[in-house]
Amino acid sequence: MINNSICAADVSTGKLPVVSDLNVKLGAYASFESGFSNQNKLLKSEKKISANKEGFAFYNDAAFYASISNEINDIEYGGKIVLVPTVKAKVIPAYNGSHVFIKGFYGRVELGSPIPVAANMMISDGGIPIKYIKTSTAHLKQSKNLNSSFLTSDGCFIGDDLTADLDSAPYSSEPPRTINYYTPNFEISDASKVQIGVSYTPDTANTGIGSPSEKSDGINKRTIGKDGVDRFEIDRSVKDAITTGIVFEQKLKEDIGLKLALTGEYGNSTGKAKKFISKEDTEPKEYKLGDLRSFNIGAELEVNDFTYNACYGSWGKSFTTTELHKAGRDSYYYSVGAAYKYNATTTKLTYFASERFKNKANAIKLNITYLLAKGFKPYAEVSSYILKGKPEFYNELKSRTTKGTVFLLGVKLTL
């Protein structure tokens, strides 16, 4: 992170003078990763994790951002500008989300950020490196090349996506726009404090990549089944979405600290599930989807050089309908983990489990990172997983089970 104080010339352009004495913070992020994947019960044609390569692929991402602000009468105002070169947009809060902000004694307001408070404040860990795993495969050679739906990572719907829905995910490189408000950290006592956050998203289809009245194609869409009989198209757009978060921190002893976080989402579903009975069907049947209702509760305990965490989250019946989701409509996940830091090395072990429409995912992940130099972290990670499930609207199919291991070698650079 580079902090510069820049004094602009004392000039003006029409009605808008150039502001002087700006506080400018520049940041950059880049990473490179090699992924090695081994997965059983796949046909030979299904084993490629890149277009032409079996079991091995590269992945990288990068971002550059500038935070420019000014301060007057104890009020800080400014903007964060994010540029994402040559690779897809990041969804972690630090490296995505151009927006305007205002900060004062009352807290912080973010205008136009695509990262809601739930994503920033939640405690959750786990998941599966889904980009190296095949889930759209033939179901036990039953001549049905269809997807099972798994919850495979932590996160929230507004601004990110929990699911491996696999025909079209990720739905867009640009999340929807929100207004965020964070209170200051209120001190309850000398050893405890609490913070509250609230986000409002008027329309998840308004992603900032077109005019506000234009719906961004594909942002919340999912297609189930091949073109033809029993093809479903699901539009999971939401209006008037509210996400909230509350974080409580307690210092128990000098080297022991506890952190609790509760986040939730509420929104009105506006999309439909459309069922097409043939390729030529121009008047599909439409079914109403359940409203967005989700929550995540997590805890983190730091004891000397050890950190323990656990979380539980649920989507309830969000974006489901009985006409499509015949196996069940509930979705939930949980994870537990422990990390140990020794000098520049951090070792972390996590167990993750989830169930979505009776489709189950289980994974154990071991991650080791080493801070080689300031902002320069090589890492190694191995994940072992089991996926068991079937498409939610094909009850006649037998459940398909696949197991595998993904080994990752990579490096992250933060400046």
LINBEL-V359299 format. One record per helix or strand. SS is the DSSP state (hx for helix, st for strand). FROM is the first residue (numbers start at 1). TO is the last residue. If there is no record, write none. Layout:
# LINBEL-V359299
SS|FROM|TO / SS|FROM|TO
This chain:
# LINBEL-V359299
st|2|6 / st|12|13 / st|16|17 / st|22|39 / hx|44|46 / st|48|48 / st|54|54 / st|56|72 / st|75|83 / hx|93|95 / st|99|104 / st|107|113 / hx|117|121 / st|127|127 / hx|130|132 / st|136|138 / st|145|147 / st|150|151 / st|153|153 / st|163|164 / st|178|182 / st|186|189 / st|192|203 / st|221|224 / st|231|235 / st|238|253 / st|256|269 / st|272|276 / st|285|288 / st|292|303 / st|306|316 / st|331|342 / st|345|356 / st|359|373 / st|376|389 / st|400|414
